[in-house]
Amino acid sequence: MEVEAAKMIGAGLAAIALAGAGVGIGLIFGSFLQGALRNPSAAPQFQAMVYIGFALAEATGLFGLVMAFVILGA
């Protein structure tokens, strides 16, 4: 296998983290919305935790994207 082909495969595998981040963000906000609609008075208490969860899920996707670019650039 050529080195360029291996780089492309590695970058594609590293980019799979973006799909996981998208699913994670959807689950975070979907669950929050479902809970907020069931009990609107408790929603403000959990809003900060939702944003922290969003940031962590997005960071995971960004790390995967950065690793894909690092693999392509190496």
ABEGO torsion letter per residue (X at the ends): XBAAAAAAAAAAAAAAAAAAAAAAAAAAAAAAAAAAAABAAAAAAAAAAAAAAAAAAAAAAAAAAAAAAAAAAX
